[in-house]
Amino acid sequence: MRFLNPQILFLIFLLPLWLYLISQRTTAAYFKFSTAAILRQAKKKNIFFNRKVLIILRSAAIVFILIALARPQMPVQKEKITSEGINIILAVDTSTSMLAEDFTFAGQRQNRLYVVKRVVEDFIKGRHNDRIGIIAFAARPYMVCPLTLDYSWVITNLDRIKIGMVEDGTAIGSSIMSGINRFRNSKAKSKVLILLTDGRNNAGNISPQAAAHAGKTLGVRIYTIGAGTKGMAPYPMQDFFGNKVYQPIKIDVDDEMLTKVAKITGGEYFRATDTDSLKQIYKNIDKMEKTPIEETGYTEYRELFPRFLLIGFMMLILEIVLSQTLLRRIP
């Protein structure tokens, strides 16, 4: 049994004070009778009744009414509740190569970072009971949002990610290590790092493989995503007159290194060459990373307050009736 408003029960502890005040109250009432025979007769009638009964009834009535106000409830349906709860760090590459516009979104050409942010946003909205954090990286990692269950706050910080917020470069190893460090104090049984990049590790002092081995030691599973078309990609530039033009450039994704990093930790490497494949990758990861946790819970409760309220009122009525009849005070 549980109480919906348990704080009301503390008022019961004030009853002894109330009883003490009643016991200290004295009255000096008197009246005149021509004969004391009537009083002697009344005393004989009530000789088996004790006026303390009235105080007991009043106290019991108050207790039952307070219990009713506390809303006692009894569970009536016991069932298994399955919940999902893992820790996920999303590492997103923000180097200048992510400006390449080889992806489309809603029928329009967009750069890689813009599409990644929209796909990651849908991924976040599809999770439940998971703590999610975001790292943006270029030449060094930058913690955009720590692990949290506040998905609206995560998405707000996701929108803040821009190219140029960190000096240019691609520090994949340092970014993996930064994400792993966020799991050090985590008690979650499942810890996942999803790293997306479109280049090769060319910055930082930690190799991606060494960082992956550190992650394996801490029980972190790493999924790596290589983003970008294979071959030449249209890269936006400005001509002599300030107009936007595209220049085809080749941006190599280190597929071999990203595959090794994922395999070291028991994860998987994916390659996204367009928006649809990128969406499908995050959907696949979403399906793979489900950690069910069974808990015994009660979903339906029966209200018990009417019973306690009825008993309280019955005792109160009985106290009133006795005080006006058998235990009536004279005067």
C-alpha positions in Angstrom: 0.0 0.0 0.0 1.2 3.5 -0.8 0.0 7.0 0.2 -0.3 9.7 -2.5 -0.1 12.5 0.0 2.1 11.0 2.8 3.0 14.4 4.3 -0.5 14.7 5.8 0.2 11.7 8.1 2.6 13.9 10.1 -0.5 15.6 11.5 -1.2 12.5 13.5 1.8 13.2 15.7 0.0 16.4 16.9 -2.8 14.3 18.5 -0.9 13.7 21.8 -0.6 17.5 22.1 -4.3 17.9 21.5 -5.1 15.3 24.1 -2.8 16.9 26.6 -4.5 20.3 26.2 -7.9 18.7 26.7 -6.7 17.0 29.9 -5.5 20.4 31.2 -8.9 22.1 30.5 -11.0 22.5 33.6 -14.6 23.7 34.0 -16.4 25.0 37.0 -20.0 24.8 36.1 -22.8 24.4 38.6 -26.6 24.8 38.8 -29.3 24.6 41.5 -31.7 21.7 42.0 -34.4 21.4 44.7 -33.3 17.8 45.3 -30.1 15.8 44.5 -32.1 12.6 43.7 -32.2 13.4 40.0 -28.4 13.6 39.9 -27.9 10.4 41.9 -30.2 8.7 39.4 -28.2 10.0 36.4 -25.0 8.8 38.0 -26.3 5.3 38.5 -27.4 5.1 34.8 -24.0 6.0 33.5 -21.9 4.2 36.0 -20.6 1.7 33.3 -19.7 4.4 30.8 -16.5 6.4 30.9 -16.3 9.8 29.3 -12.8 8.9 28.1 -14.6 6.9 25.4 -15.6 10.2 23.8 -12.0 11.3 23.6 -10.9 8.0 22.2 -13.6 8.0 19.6 -12.8 11.6 18.6 -9.1 10.8 18.3 -9.7 7.6 16.3 -12.0 9.6 14.0 -9.4 12.2 13.4 -6.7 9.5 12.6 -8.9 7.8 10.1 -9.9 11.0 8.4 -6.2 12.1 8.1 -5.4 8.7 6.6 -8.1 9.2 4.1 -6.8 12.6 3.2 -3.3 11.0 2.6 -4.9 9.0 -0.2 -4.0 5.3 0.6 -3.8 3.2 -2.5 -3.5 -0.6 -3.0 -1.8 -2.0 -6.2 -4.2 -4.3 -8.0 -2.1 -5.2 -11.1 1.5 -6.4 -11.0 3.4 -6.6 -14.2 6.9 -6.5 -15.7 7.9 -3.1 -17.0 10.7 -3.2 -19.6 12.7 0.0 -20.0 15.8 0.8 -22.1 18.7 2.8 -20.7 22.2 3.2 -22.1 24.7 6.0 -22.3 25.5 7.3 -25.8 28.0 9.9 -26.9 27.6 11.3 -30.4 31.0 12.6 -31.9 30.5 14.8 -35.0 33.3 15.9 -37.3 33.2 19.7 -37.8 36.3 20.1 -40.0 36.1 22.3 -43.1 35.7 19.2 -45.3 32.2 18.8 -43.9 31.3 21.9 -46.0 31.3 19.7 -49.1 27.7 19.7 -50.6 27.4 16.1 -51.8 24.2 15.4 -49.8 20.7 16.5 -50.3 17.9 17.2 -47.8 14.3 17.9 -48.6 15.2 18.1 -52.3 17.9 20.7 -51.8 21.7 20.4 -51.9 23.1 20.8 -48.4 26.6 20.4 -46.9 27.5 17.3 -44.9 27.3 18.8 -41.5 23.8 20.2 -42.1 22.4 16.8 -43.1 24.3 15.0 -40.3 22.7 17.4 -37.7 19.2 16.7 -39.1 19.7 12.9 -39.1 21.2 12.9 -35.6 18.3 15.0 -34.4 15.9 12.3 -35.5 18.0 9.7 -33.9 17.9 11.6 -30.6 14.1 12.0 -30.8 13.7 8.2 -31.3 15.6 7.3 -28.1 13.9 6.8 -24.7 15.5 6.6 -21.2 19.0 6.9 -22.6 21.5 9.5 -21.5 22.9 11.3 -24.6 25.9 13.6 -25.0 27.5 15.3 -28.0 31.2 16.0 -28.9 32.1 18.2 -31.8 35.7 17.8 -33.1 38.1 19.1 -35.6 41.8 19.6 -34.6 40.6 18.9 -31.1 37.4 17.7 -29.4 34.9 20.1 -27.9 32.2 18.9 -25.4 29.0 20.4 -26.7 26.6 18.7 -24.3 27.3 16.3 -21.4 25.3 13.1 -20.9 21.8 14.0 -20.1 18.2 12.8 -20.3 17.0 16.3 -21.4 16.7 15.6 -25.1 15.4 19.1 -25.9 18.6 20.5 -24.4 20.7 18.0 -26.4 19.0 19.1 -29.6 19.4 22.8 -28.8 23.2 22.2 -28.3 23.2 20.1 -31.5 22.0 23.2 -33.5 24.9 25.2 -32.0 27.5 23.0 -33.8 29.1 25.0 -36.6 32.2 24.6 -38.8 34.9 26.8 -37.5 34.0 26.6 -33.8 37.3 24.6 -33.4 40.5 25.0 -35.3 40.6 23.0 -38.5 41.9 19.4 -38.6 40.7 15.9 -37.8 41.6 14.6 -34.4 39.8 11.2 -34.4 41.9 9.6 -31.7 41.6 12.6 -29.3 37.9 12.7 -29.9 37.4 9.0 -29.1 39.5 9.4 -25.9 37.4 12.5 -25.0 34.2 10.5 -25.4 35.6 7.6 -23.4 36.5 9.9 -20.5 32.8 10.9 -20.3 32.0 7.3 -19.4 34.5 7.0 -16.6 32.0 7.6 -13.8 29.1 6.1 -15.7 27.4 3.1 -14.0 25.4 2.1 -17.1 26.0 -1.4 -18.3 26.0 -0.3 -21.9 28.2 2.6 -23.1 28.2 3.6 -26.8 30.2 6.1 -28.8 29.0 6.9 -32.3 31.7 8.8 -34.3 31.1 10.4 -37.6 33.9 11.8 -39.8 34.6 12.4 -43.4 38.4 12.4 -43.3 41.6 10.9 -41.9 43.2 11.3 -38.5 45.7 14.2 -38.9 45.7 16.0 -35.6 46.0 15.2 -31.9 48.6 13.1 -30.0 46.5 9.9 -29.7 46.1 7.3 -32.4 42.5 6.1 -33.0 43.5 2.5 -32.4 45.1 3.3 -29.0 42.0 5.2 -28.0 39.8 2.3 -29.2 41.8 -0.1 -26.9 41.2 2.2 -24.0 37.5 2.2 -24.8 37.5 -1.6 -24.9 39.0 -1.7 -21.4 36.2 0.5 -20.1 33.5 -1.5 -21.9 32.7 1.2 -24.5 31.4 0.0 -27.9 32.3 2.3 -30.8 30.4 2.7 -34.0 32.2 4.6 -36.7 30.6 6.3 -39.7 32.4 7.5 -42.8 30.4 10.3 -44.5 30.8 11.5 -48.0 30.6 10.3 -51.6 33.4 8.2 -53.0 35.4 10.2 -55.5 35.1 13.9 -56.2 32.8 16.0 -54.1 31.4 19.6 -54.9 33.1 22.0 -52.5 31.6 25.6 -52.2 33.9 28.5 -52.9 33.7 32.1 -54.0 34.8 33.4 -57.3 36.4 36.8 -58.1 33.0 38.6 -57.8 32.0 36.9 -54.5 29.6 34.5 -56.1 29.2 31.0 -54.8 30.8 28.4 -57.1 31.6 24.7 -56.7 35.0 23.1 -57.2 35.3 19.4 -57.3 37.7 18.1 -54.7 38.6 14.6 -53.4 38.1 14.0 -49.7 39.4 10.6 -48.6 37.7 8.7 -45.8 40.0 6.3 -43.9 37.8 3.3 -44.2 40.5 0.9 -43.0 41.3 2.8 -39.9 37.6 3.4 -39.0 36.9 -0.3 -39.5 39.7 -1.3 -37.1 38.5 1.1 -34.5 35.0 -0.3 -34.5 36.2 -4.0 -34.5 38.5 -3.4 -31.5 35.5 -2.5 -29.3 33.0 -4.9 -30.8 31.3 -2.2 -32.8 30.8 -1.8 -36.6 31.8 0.5 -39.4 29.3 2.1 -41.8 29.8 4.1 -44.9 27.2 6.9 -45.8 27.4 8.1 -49.3 24.1 10.0 -49.3 21.3 11.2 -47.0 19.3 8.0 -47.3 22.2 5.7 -46.4 23.1 8.0 -43.5 19.5 7.8 -42.1 19.6 4.0 -42.5 22.8 3.7 -40.6 21.5 5.6 -37.6 18.3 3.5 -37.7 20.5 0.3 -37.7 22.5 1.5 -34.7 19.2 2.4 -33.0 18.0 -1.1 -33.4 21.2 -2.8 -32.3 21.6 -0.7 -29.2 18.7 -1.8 -27.1 19.4 -2.9 -23.6 16.1 -4.1 -21.9 15.9 -3.8 -18.2 13.1 -5.6 -16.5 11.5 -4.1 -13.4 8.5 -5.2 -11.4 6.0 -2.4 -11.2 2.3 -1.7 -10.5 0.4 0.3 -13.1 -3.1 0.3 -11.5 -4.1 1.2 -8.0 -7.3 1.0 -6.0 -8.3 4.0 -3.9 -8.8 3.1 -0.2 -9.6 6.6 1.1 -13.4 6.1 1.0 -13.2 3.2 3.5 -11.0 5.2 6.0 -13.2 8.3 5.5 -16.4 6.3 6.2 -14.9 4.7 9.3 -13.8 8.2 10.5 -17.2 9.7 10.0 -18.9 6.8 11.7 -16.7 7.2 14.8 -17.3 10.9 14.8 -21.1 10.4 14.6 -21.0 7.8 17.3 -19.0 10.2 19.5 -21.6 13.0 18.9 -24.5 10.6 19.6 -23.0 9.3 22.9 -22.1 12.8 24.0 -25.7 13.8 23.7 -27.3 10.7 25.1 -25.7 8.0 27.3 -22.5 10.0 28.0 -24.2 13.4 28.1 -22.5 15.8 30.4 -24.5 17.4 33.2 -24.3 20.3 32.7 
